[in-house]
Amino acid sequence: MMLGFGSVEIALAFWLSIASTILCVVYGIVNWNNKGDDKPGGDA
């Protein structure tokens, strides 16, 4: 039992969801002010 969860799989799913949330937040902070593609007439 890890952290009081019933199985290792449940604990792994919990930690992976926390890790993916942290990764998404860090990615958003790093790319906060990127303006992206400035070419006019892109995909229309």
N, C-alpha and C positions, 0 to 999 in steps of 0.2 A: 504494500500500500504506500503510495506516494502522496504526501500532503493530505491524507485522509480520503483520497479518492478510492473507488473500489478496485480499479485496475490501472496498470501502467498505460494502457491505451487512452484512457480518459485523461490521465495526467498529461500525456504527450499532446493530446488535442488541446488541452487548456493552455499549455506553454506555447504551442505553435500559434494559437490565436493571439496570445499576448505579444509574441515576437512579431507577427505580421502587422499588428496594430502599431507597434513601435516603429517598424520599418516604414510603414506608410506615412506616419507622422514625420519622420526624419526626411523622407523623400519630398514631402510637401514643403517642409521648411527650407530645404536646400533649393528647390525649384520655385520658390514663392514669387520672385520678381523676374523670372524668365519671360520675355515678351513673346517668344515663339517665332514662327515664320512670318516675316514682314513683307513677303512678296505679294503684291496685289494680283488678283485673278487666279488664285490657287484652285483648289478643288471646288468647283461650283456645281 
